[in-house]
Structures are given as C-alpha cells and as structure tokens.
Amino acid sequence: MSAPTENRSTVTEREARQVAEAARERDWHKPSFAKELFLGRFRLDLVHPHPMPGEESVRRGEEFLAKLRAFCEAEIDSARIEREARIPDEVVAGLKELGALGMKIDPKYGGLGLSQLYYNKALALVGSVSPAVGALLSAHQSIGVPQPLKMFGTEEQKDAFLPRCARTDISAFLLTEPDVGSDPARLATTAVPDGDEYVLDGVKLWTTNGVVADLLVVMARVPKSEGHKGGITAFVVEAGSEGITVEHRNAFMGLRGIENGVTRFHRVRVPAGHRIGPEGAGLKIALTTLNTGRLSLPAMCAGAGKWCLKIAREWSAEREQWGKPLALHEAVGAKISFIAATTFALEAVLDLSSQMADEDRNDIRIEAALAKLYGSEMAWRMADELVQIRGGRGYETAESLKARGERAVPAEQMLRDLRINRIFEGSTEIMHLLIAREAVDAHLAVAGDLIDPAKSLPEKAKAGAQAGVFYAKWLPKLVAGPGQLPSSYGEFRHGVDLSTHLRYIERTSRRLARATFYGMSRWQGRMETKQGFLGRIVDIGAELFAMSAACVRAERLRTRDEHGREAYQLADAFCRQARVRIEELFGRLWTNTDDLDRKVVKGVLGGAYTWLEEGIVDPSQDGPWIADATPGPSAHENARRPYGG
C-alpha cells in the first residue's frame, strides 16, 4: 500500500480559477491575427505581406549561425551525450565562448542581441544535433533569468545579472512543485519578509538546468502582512546560497543529457533587491515571459521535422521493396508527404510568429501558444512516422545500428526526446484551455457576468444589455465574407492556386466563431467544463493559423525567387491535409463520446471495472504517488554540479 500524501494544500476550484485569471494579461492593446481568427475575422493584412527582418539583423544572425554550425559539427557529440547522460563541460565552455548563453541579451550587457527569429533558428540548429543542448540553452534564456529581467527587471538588476547570464552563468526557472503543476493556486513554497530580506522555504520539482545552475528564478508565495501585499512573487536567487540543496537529479525517457532536479530551500535568505517586480506579480511575470518564451519549443520541433524529412528521403530512396524504392509505395509515400508538408508549415508558423514578436506590432500571446501546441503535437507525429518508415531499424538504437555496421540513425531517440514537448511549458491539455480562454475572451468580456453565479440580478441584466448590443453587430458578420467570392485572394495564384485555401480559411474562421457562440449559448456557465469541445475548437484554430502561415510564407518565397514553385506545392499539400483534419474536428464537435466518457471515468474511479485489471502483475514499486515536500532542512547530499566547478 502507498502511504497517503500529507501536507497537501486545499484550494477550491473557484479559488484556483481566480488565481489563474488574476495572472492573465486582460487587455489587448495591439491587434492579434489569431484572436481575430477565432472571432470569425480573417485579418490577412496582419500577416501579409510577410514581415521581414532588417538587413543588420540578418547579417548578425547569419554570422552567428555560421559559427554555431561549425561548433555543432566539430564539438557536439550527440551519441556521447546520450550514452553518458551528460553534456560535457567542454561543450558548455565552448557555447559560453561563442556567446550562445546571451543570444537574446542586449549587447550593452555583453550579449549578442539576436532577434527572436535568429534565436529560434539557432535553437533549431543546436536542437537538431542534440535536443539536450537545445533544452539547456532554451531553459536558460527563454524562461530563465534573462527574459523576465529583460521585461520586468530594474536597471540595477539588469546591470548585476545580465552580464553574468550572457557569458558565464547558467540560469533555471523554478515554479513546479511535487504537488503543484499547472494549478499555481496551491503553490506551497514561501518567501517570508524579514527586514530587507525574504526567507525562502519549500521544494521545487523538475527544475530544468537546476542541477547545474548558477542563478535561479524562483516563484514563492509571500504571506500578506502589514506593508506587504503578498501573493506569488518572483525572485532571482543565487543557486549556491546557504540552505539550497539539489536533492536529486531526475532521469527521463528522453533528453538524457538534461540537468533537471529536485531543489529544496531551507531558510534561504534573498535580498529584497532581488525581487522581480512587485509582490503578487510572479504569475503574471511568468505568463508574460512565456508569451515569447514558448517559441523556443516549436523552434526545436521545426528542426526535428527537417531532420525527419532528411532521413526519410535518404532511407526511402535507398531501401527497395518489391522491385521499387520504399518511397514509391503509396502507404510510405503518404507519410513522407505528411512530413515534408508539415515541416514546411511548422517553419512557416515559427518564422511568422518570431518575426511578429520582433516587430512588436501585434499581440502574439495566442500565436505563440498555438505554435507551441501545434509544433509539439506535429513533431511527435512526424518522428513517429519516421520510426514507422524505418521499420525495425527505427526501433533499434543508433549505438546498436553502428555496432552491426549500419548508419547510426537515432530515430528512436528523436521520438523519445520529442515526447516531452507535449508536456513542457504547458501540456497540450493545459494549452487547449489557455488558448480557449483567450479565444473566448471577447465573449466573456460582454457576457461573462451573465453566466457568473456570483453576480447579482442587476449585474446580470446590465451584462445582458451589453451582450445584446455586441451580438447584434457581430453575428450578422458571420454569415458572408470574401471566402465566398471566387476572385478573392487572387494574388496567391501562381501555377498552384493557394487562393482556394485562403478562401477556405476565411469561411472556416466564421464557421468556427459560429460554433463557439453556439457552444456558449448551449452550455453557458458549464462551457469551461467542456474540455473536449474547447480542445477541438482550439485545434481547428491551430490548423487555420498554420494554413495561413504556410500560404503567406510560400508567397514570400515566390516573390524573393527562393524556391517559390516548390514552396507553393508544399503549401498546397499541407493545406489539403489540414482541411481533412479540420473537417474531422468539426464533425467531432457535436458527434463524439464526451458524455459517455465521463460516465466511464466515474465507473473507473468508483471501482466498477477493477475486474478488468485482473490477470496482470504490476511491476511498479511501492511508495507515495507524490513525494513529501514538507519544508525543513534537507536530509540529502547536495547533487548540485555547476559546469566547470
């Protein structure tokens, strides 16, 4: 029997929702292509013509990529990292020398000052040779100390920490706890004010880079007291401070070189000057940081797609079955077509989102979230298809292939390494809910009080009047649009006709908005519990966004005479594949097993089907489902291992 987990904080569903809602960016000061898409408005003008980087940005970016490629080819031994489950110190030292720790840090602090576009190209490059090295650099810069300080830090903090992060120090981001995942309302780590300091106590789990970090961003709860607003707050903490113990280095299915651990804080003193932003702003800082930080994952997913395509092409041309190359068999060819078209689309989504982030003209919180969601799901599917194309060799390790005289292709490792991206920085299920919340924001802004049980009758009446005015103007616009005119988007006809796909996007955007409105009308306050419905709504929006990005990218490449004909072919193939998926999703909006599934789940949890589990032996070992995280001194030897230390 497993021992019951003690010391769990009790938070109601409403309280948890209020914490998450308070951390959201509520205002929309800039236009958002994806938000408009969910509202039934296809604003092609926001993404076409495709935004382009400046000449100086390109020059500096390409110069760094050339150096980074040479380093990756000469110095990073992916097989060694996989075999030893560590990134060698000399590799990290070389990355520091290159300036790779400071790709996004302003040159005045010693960084390279690369654009988001070229930062992501660099991550795709590094991640292709070693996803573990890509994770190291991404965790350090996308969510570690540099990004929140860049956005919310004081000048004193930037002067003190950014030069270190740019050249010498590895950073990590510590939010998750043993009993706290995507529900931050239950955060248990505390930061108690004591004069000009805070005293940290608690345990953090899955601290990527935490084992080797020099600096930490820590989220902790400040108790409310006189002179202290309290709430979840962000701090920069020296990883070598007294009272910090890395109690365990975690091992995973993939990313075997990642330095991820369990970190305990016991009476750790942190100067008040190391607090990022005001008390209570920690979650908002974390979520805002992730708006662009999430783009690092689809960057590495796009790189993985490119590698899958290369291996699929080379192998299926070499391997013959029944008198012809493997690729010419339709069942295999369909998989290769999917990989090629999807890789084109993922890079299109990544480049478009990155360039929009650089220009800062649009609000990209939904675009970045869609890129993370779509990239992680599709990259996993591409890697799975590659393993299938390779057959038994896809399941065999690269080391084993090499030992028996064949090319050491790490297809199974790629599959294992990519799997975490569907969980990292917001699982697919959480991303569905997060994006859905933003997608229906306009509806909740005008009609939210109508479905809020806490609102009074006068408040509901006022909300009803506001909703009537909004919907009287909005709903008629969902009836007809440019997507019904055969001449629309004619500038996308060049040999291959992409205009038909853009018209489909416009029509389907309105159809999606109508479906969302119908769902809200049908379920009202219960809408937030309809996670299957909301997930499908978001997945349709993700496909439409990817289709838009693919078409716009194809036209950009055509106008620049950069493989334009082939780009149009790939965009066309992707859009046709996406349309099949979209129609299936629409069908499942209303014809599904969601209600039946809920009944089955209640039966499972109630023990009605335990007889179905008979006839097996469970190899799991005994122990609590969630480790004890009671504050106090550590009973473990410190496993911290700074690079070069």
N, C-alpha and C positions, 0 to 999 in steps of 0.2 A: 504494500500500500504506500502511495506517495503521501508525504506529510502535507497537511494543508498549508497554504501560503499565508503567512501572518503579515500584519502591519500594512494591509492594503488601504489606501485612501478611498473613501466613499464619496463619489460625486454623482449627482443625478444627471440624467440625460439632458435636462434643460440647462443645468449649470455648465455642463461640458460644451453645449452648443453656444452659450453666451460667451464663454471664454474664446472660442474659435471665432465667433462673429466679431468680437471686440478687436481681434488682431487683424481683421481684414482691412485692406485699403478700400474704403467705401466709395470714394469719389472717383469719377472718370474725368480727368482734366484734358485728356488727349483722345483722339479717335482710336478705335480698335477694330481692325478688319474682322477678327474672329467674333468679337461681340456682335457686330453688325450682322455677321453671317447667321448667328443663332437667332437674331431678331427678324430674319427674313429679308435682310437688305444686303445685296451682293455689291459691296463697295470696291469694285475692281480698281478704281482710281487711287486707292490707298496702297496698292502693291504694284501697280503697272503705270508707267514703265518701272521695271525692277530697279530698286535703289542700288547705287554703285558706290564703292569705296573711293576715297580720294587717291590721287597718284602717290603722295608721300606715304600714306598708309599702306598702299600696295607695295611700294619699294621696301619699306622697313619690314613688312610682313614676309615678303618673299625672300628677303635676305636672311631672316631668322630661320625660315623653313628649310632653306638650303643647308644651313649649319646643323639644324636639328636632324635632318635626314641623314647627313653624313655621320653624326654621332650615333643615331639609332642603328645604322648599318654596321658601324665599326665596334661599338661599345656595349650594346644591349644584347645579351644572350638570353632570349626568351626561354629556351629549354632549361638553362641553368636556374633561372628564377622559378620555373615550375618544379624543377627537381628538388631544389634546396628550400623552396617556400620562403625565399627572402630576396629582396632587391639588394645586390651587393653595395657596400659603402662607396666603392669607387664609381659606380654608376650615378649615385646621388651626388657625389662630389663633382662629377662631370656636368650634371644638369645644373648644379649651382653655378659652376664656372661659365656655362653658356648663358646664364640669366633666366633659365626656364622657370625658376621659382617666382620671378617677378614679371611674367609676361603681361599681366594686366595692370601692373603698378606704374604710376606716373614716373617718368624719368627723373623728376626732381627729388624723388625718394630712392633713386637707384634702380628703378625698374625699366622695362623695355617699352612700356606704354603701347602695347599692341592693341588693335581694335578687337572687339568681340569676334568679328569674322575670322581674323587670323589666329586668335587664341583658340578658337574651335578647330580650325584647320590643323593647328599644332597638336591638339589633343587627339584628333582623329589619326594623325600620323604616329604619334607615340603609342596610342592605344592599339594600333594595328600590329605593332611588334611585341608589345607587352601590355595587356589590359591592366595589370597590376601597377605598372609605372604610370599609366594614364590616370588610374584612380588616385595614386599618390599626389600627382600634380593638380588634379581636379579638386580633391578634397581640400588641399592647401589653399587654392586660390578662389574657387567658386563659392565655397561656403565657410572656409576657414577665416582667419583673422583679416586678410587683405580686403575682401569685399565689404563686410559690414563696416570696417573702419573707413573705407573709401566713401561710403554712403552716409554714415552716421557719426563717424569719429570726430573728435576735436582736433584742432591743429597740433596740439601738444601730443595727443595720442598718435597721430599720423607721423609726426617727427620721431617719436620714440620707437614705434613698432614697424612701420612700413619699410624702412631701410633694412631692417633685420629680415623681414619676410621676403624681400626682393633678392637677397643674396645668400643668406646663411641659415635662417631658421625655418623649420617645418611647422605648420600650424594644423590644428584639428578643430572640429566643431562638435560640441558635446550637448546634446539635447535629450536623446532617448535614454530611458532608464529600464531596469529589469521588468517593471510593471507599468511602464508608460511608453506607448508607441506613438500612434497618431492622435491620441487624446491628451493634449498637454494640460488639461484642467487638473489632472491627477499628479502633476509634477511634484516630486517629494523633496528634491534637493533644495536646501535652504541657504540663504545668504542673509545672516542677521547683522544689522548695523551695530558697530561698536566704535564710537568716536569717528575718526577719519578712515575707518576700515570696515570691511564686511567680513564675516566669518562664515566660510562655506562648509557645509556638511551634506553628504549624500553619495550616491553611487550612480555612475553613468555606464551605459552598455553600448556596444557596437560603435566604439569611438574610432572611426577610420583615421589613420595616422596617429592615434592616441598613444601607441606604444613607443613611437619614435619622436613625438612632437616636442618642440621647444616652447611653443605658445599655444594656448587653448582659448577658444571662445566657449564659455560655459553659460548655460541657461539655468538660473536658480530662482526660487521664489523668495522674495523679500517680504517678511511679515509687515502688515500695516501697523504703524505706531505713530506717536506724536512726531511730526516733522518728516514722516516717511509715508509716501503714497502706497508703497508696497506693490506686489504683483510680480509676475515673471519678468526677470531682468537679465540683461546680457553683460558679461564681464570678460575682459582679457586677463588671463591668468598665466603666470609663468609655470610651465609644466614641471619644473624642478623644485617648486615650492615645498617647504616642510608640510607634511600632512597629506601629500598626494602620493598614492600608491597605484601603480598599474598591476592589478591583481592577477590578470590572466590575458594571454594573447590568444584570441579566438582563431579557430581554423574552420575553413568553409569548403563547400562543394567546389567552388572555383576561386579565381583571384587569390591563388595560394601565396603570392608574394605580398599581399596586403597586410599592413601593420594595424590591425584592428583589435581593440581590447576592452577590458573592464577596468574602469578607473574609479577609485574611491577617494573622496575628500573628507578629511577629518580635521576640523578646526583649522582650516586653511585661511590664512589672512590675506585679503586682497585690498589694496589701496582703493579708496573711493574714486580716485582719479582714473582707475582702470575700468570703471563702469561705462558701457557704451550706451549713450542716450539716457533718458530719464528712467526712473524706476517704473516698472509696469510696461515698458515698451519692448521687452525682449522678444515676444512672439511676433509683433509687427515687424521688428527688425529682421527676424529670421525669415518671415514670409516674403518681405520685400527683397531681401538678399537673393532668395530663391527665384524671383521673377526672371532674372537673367542667369543666375547660377545653374538653374535646371538645364540650360542649353548645353552644358558640358556633357551630359549623358547622351543626348541624341548625336552629338559630335562623334563620340566613340562608336555609337551604333551605326552611323553612316560609314565610318571607317571599316567597321566589321562587315558591312554589306559589300563594300568594294572588294575586300579580301575574299568573301564567299563567292563573289562573281568571278574573280580571277581563278580560284581553284576549280570552280565548277566548269569554267570554259576550258582550262587546260586538261583536266581529267576526262571530261566527257568527249573531248576531241581525240584523246589518246586511247581511251578504252573502247574496244569494239565488242559488240554482242550481236549474234545472229546476222553477221555479214555487213554491219554498218556501225558508224560511231554511235556511242551511247546517246549523245545529244540529239540525234535524228530520230530516236524513238519518242513518240508523242508524249508518253507519260513522263519521261525525263525532261523533254523539251519544255513542257509546261512549267516545270519547276525552275528551269533556267530562265525562262521568260519572266516569271514572277520575281526572281532575284534581281535580274537586270533592271526591270521597270521600277521595282520598289527601291532599289539603291538610288536610281535617278531621282525619285520622288523624295527620299529621305534627305539627300543632299540639297534638293530644292527647298524643302521646308527649313533645313538648318541655315542655309545661306540667306534666305529671305528673312527669317526671324533674327539672325545675327546682325544683318545689315540694318534692319529696323531698330534694333537695340542701339546700334552705333549712332544712327541719325537722331534718335530720341524724339522723333516727331509723333510717334504712335505709342499708345499704351499696349505693351506686349505681354501682359500677365497671362492672358488666355492663350496667346500664340506659343509662349514658352512652355506652358503646361501641356498644351496639345502636342508640341514637338517631343517632349519627354515621354508622354503617354504613347504616342504613335510610334516613335523611334524605338522604344524599348520592346514593344509588342512585335513590331515587324522584324526587327533584327533577330529576335529569338526565333521567329518563324523561318527566316532565311537560313539561319545556322542549322536549324532542324532539317530543312530541306537539303542543305549541303551534306549533312551526315547521311541522309537517305540516298542521295546521288552517289556518294562514295561507298555505300553498302557496308560490308564488314570492315572495310578499311576506314570508314568514317567512325566506327565504334572503337577501333583499335587506337591505342595511344601513339603519339608521334615517336616516342622512345622505342616502342616495340616495332613499329614500322622500320625505323632506322636500323635496329638490331638485326633484322632479317633481310636487309639490303634494299629497301624501298624508300621513296622520298618521305621524309618525316613531316607529314602534314598534320598539324594539331587541330583537326576538325572537332573532335570530341571535347578538347579543351576550350575551344571557342564557344561551344554550346554551354559548357559549364560556366565559363566566365561571364557570358551574356545574361545568364538567368537572373542574376541579382538586380539587373537594371529594371526589372519589373517590380522591384521592391524598394530599392534605393530612392531616397529623396521623395518619398510618397509612393506607396504601392499603386498598382493600376486601379484597385478599387477605391482608394482614397482620392486618386487623381480624378476619377469619374465624378465623385461627389464634389470635389473642389471646383472643377470646371463647370459642373452643372449649377452650382451655387452662383457662379459669376454669370453663367448663361441666362439664368432666370432673374438676374438682379433687377432689370428694368421692370419686370412684373411685380416683384416683391416691393419695389420702391413705391409703386402706386396702389398695389392691392394687398400688401403684406399684412396690414392691420386687420383686413377682413378675415383672415384665416388664423390670426393670433388669438388663442383662447384667453390671453391675459388682458386683451383690450376691452374697453367699456363699449356699451352700445353707441354713445355719441361718437366715439373714435371710429367705430366700425362704419357708422353712417357717413362720416366725413371721408373715410377711405373709399367707400362705395361710390360716392360722387366723383372723387378724383379718378377712380378706375373707369367709370363710365365715360369720362371725357377722353382719357388716354385710348381706350379700346375703340371708341367711336372713330378716332382718327387712324389708328394703327391697323385694325382688322381689314378695312377695305383695301389697303395697300398690298395685302397678301393674296389678292385674287388674281392679279395680272401683272406682267412685267416684261422686260426686254427678252427674257428667256423664251417667250412665245413668238418672237419675231425672227424669221429665218435669216434676216440680214444682220442681226446683232453680232457684234464682236468679229466682224469680217476681217479685221487686221490680223487675225490668227489663222488665216487660210493660206498655206504655202506648201503646195504639194499634198501634205497631210492636212486635214481640216480639224483644227482644235476648237474652232468656234462652236461646234456642236456640243462639246464638253462644257464650255463656259455657259452656254445657254442652259444646259442641264444643271449646272451648279446654281444658277440664278433661280430656276424653277424649284429646285430641290431645297434651296435655302428657305423659300417661302413655305414650302410643304413642311419642312422641319419646324418652322415657327408655328404653323397651324397645329401641328401635332403636340408641341409643347403647351400651347394655350389650351388645347382640348384636355390634355392630361391635368393641368392645373384646375380647370373647370370641373373635371370629374372627381378628382381626389382632394382638392383644396388643401386643408391642413395636413392631410396624410401623404401629400406629394413627396415629402422628404423621406418617407419610408419606402417609396417605390424605387429602390436602388437599381433593380433590373431595368426598368423603364428609363431612368435617368442615364444609366450607363450606355444604353443603346442610342439615346439622343446625342450624348457626347461623342460616341464612336462615329455616328453619321457626320457630325460636325468636323471631326478629325479627318475623315476621308475627303470631305469637301474642301477643307483647308489644304490638304496635300494635293488634291487635284488642281486647285488654284495656283499653288506654288509651282507645280510641275509645268503647267501651261505658260506661266509668266517666265519661268527660267528658260524654257525652250525658245520662246520668242527673243529673250535677251541674247541667248547664244546664237540665234539666227542672225540678228542684227549686227552682231560682232564677228560674224563669219567664223564661229568656233563650233564646228560640228553641228551646225543648225539643223541639217536634214536628219541626222541621226537622233538629235535631241527631240525633234518633232515626233519621230517614230516611237521613241521611248515614252514620251509624254502621252501619246495616243494609247499605247499599250497599257500604261499604268491607269489612265482614266477609265478605260474599258473594264479593266479588272476591278477597279474601285467601285464602278457603278453596279457591278454584280453584287459586291459585298453590301453596298448601300441598300439595294432593293431587298436583300435578305434581312437586313436590320430593320427596315421599315415594316416588313411582314411580321417580325418578331415583337414589334412594339405592342401589338394587340393580340397576336396569336402566339402564346407562349405557355410555359408551365409554372410561372411565378407563384400563383396561388397554391397549386398542388405542391410545389417545392417547399413552401412554408409549412404545410401540413406534415410532409415527410420529415422535415427538420425537427418539428415538435415531437414527432414519434421517436426519432433517433435520440434526442436529448432526454426524452422520458423513459427510455429503455425498452421501447416496444419492439425493437429489432435486434436486441442483443443476441438472439438465437442465430442471426446471420453471421455473427463473428466467430461461431464455434468452428473447430477443426483447424485452428492455426496455433502457432506458438509465437508470442510477441517477443522479439529479441531486445526490446528496449530495456535498459537497466533502471533500477529503482531510483527515485529522487523526486523532489518537488518540481512541478511544472514550471514554476517561476522562482528563481533563486532569491534568497533572503537579501534584502537591501537595507536592513536596519542600520541607521547611522552609528558610527563608532570607529574606533581605531581598527586598522587592518591587521589581520592575522596572517597575511601572505607576504612572501618575499617580493620586493619590487621588481617587476619584469620590464620596467622602462629601459629602452635601449636606444639612446639618441645616435643618429648616424655620425660616425667618426668619433664617438665618445668612448 
